[in-house]
């Protein structure tokens, strides 16, 4: 049965998307892609990785190759400073060596990947494990006094963050909590971020700490083995990363964005961050592509997803749908048509709670999508 109204005076199509064409090939790519936002470039970065130079399973070159395939703009090489379990086989007196190997390869073979030097400060709690990235010399962090380590990292203008704060070996109940040492580090400007998502682990308490103490919200792979295996990339998975809103695709611009808290974690197809970062990313990703009037006053609104993520949307507005319940799933680079009933206004908004996004513990953002009905 043909329900489309083709009579005089009825405009069938209203195109509202002028940027980023949707291509079937995009859905097949493993590259992590989100649209740019508000004059910033949306870049995926991985700030926590390991190789055989500490307790990882691969040569640093593999980390660069994986990053190139995943569309990771910046890779931080962050071997454990104090923990060197392979020292008998791979003596590592120079803690900058893994970075040097990765950076040399990237410069020659993968110029699209920015490689920066880092280190994982691996201590008992407190402070636990912390990463310092954008280091000029990791060897200078080999000190007995842990406070001197943080001070030296900051002298090198490093970005320093707390790793897996709910890690069970150091937090038996799996709950992230600040200690007096952490509060002091934050107050003194020596600690700048916190891992809200580490590999496949999420911490609601870490997210709340980030919001309460003005820390950057981070997601990291903490990769030790192969990204493809640990994240089932060929089965549709993706490594955990931080999305950074940076002015340029440079190390300095990314460092500035991290310090400015223009970040969100992307883990297991879940977007986690401050509302002022997450909502613009959602608005840039989900747009109206087409509006058509069906027979009667039923409207069919076609939504397009311009990102490599899929989104689970729960309608929280007054409208109901002719062809489905209240939940709409929009896959990567996919278009989905929903038929809206009982809506007679020329302009209105579809309101969705984005179920696979968080802007605070147990708090989903609301996405307002403007719809203009053709005359």
JOFENTA-V995679 format. One record per run of one state. SS is the DSSP state (@ for helix, = for strand, . for the rest). FROM is the first residue (numbers start at 1). TO is the last residue. If there is no record, write none. Layout:
BEGIN
ss->SS from->FROM to->TO
ss->SS from->FROM to->TO
END
This chain:
BEGIN
ss->. from->1 to->3
ss->= from->4 to->4
ss->. from->5 to->23
ss->@ from->24 to->28
ss->. from->29 to->36
ss->= from->37 to->37
ss->. from->38 to->39
ss->= from->40 to->46
ss->. from->47 to->48
ss->= from->49 to->49
ss->. from->50 to->59
ss->@ from->60 to->70
ss->. from->71 to->71
ss->= from->72 to->77
ss->. from->78 to->79
ss->= from->80 to->80
ss->. from->81 to->96
ss->@ from->97 to->109
ss->. from->110 to->113
ss->= from->114 to->122
ss->. from->123 to->128
ss->= from->129 to->133
ss->. from->134 to->137
ss->@ from->138 to->141
ss->. from->142 to->145
ss->@ from->146 to->155
ss->. from->156 to->158
ss->= from->159 to->162
ss->. from->163 to->179
ss->@ from->180 to->187
ss->. from->188 to->192
ss->= from->193 to->198
ss->. from->199 to->200
ss->= from->201 to->202
ss->. from->203 to->203
ss->@ from->204 to->213
ss->. from->214 to->215
ss->= from->216 to->220
ss->. from->221 to->222
ss->= from->223 to->223
ss->. from->224 to->226
ss->@ from->227 to->230
ss->. from->231 to->232
ss->@ from->233 to->235
ss->. from->236 to->240
ss->= from->241 to->246
ss->. from->247 to->250
ss->@ from->251 to->259
ss->. from->260 to->262
ss->= from->263 to->267
ss->. from->268 to->269
ss->= from->270 to->273
ss->. from->274 to->274
ss->@ from->275 to->285
ss->= from->286 to->294
ss->. from->295 to->298
ss->= from->299 to->305
ss->. from->306 to->310
ss->= from->311 to->315
ss->. from->316 to->319
ss->= from->320 to->321
ss->. from->322 to->326
ss->= from->327 to->330
ss->. from->331 to->334
ss->= from->335 to->341
ss->. from->342 to->346
ss->= from->347 to->354
ss->. from->355 to->356
ss->= from->357 to->358
ss->. from->359 to->359
ss->= from->360 to->360
ss->. from->361 to->362
ss->= from->363 to->363
ss->. from->364 to->365
ss->= from->366 to->372
ss->. from->373 to->375
END
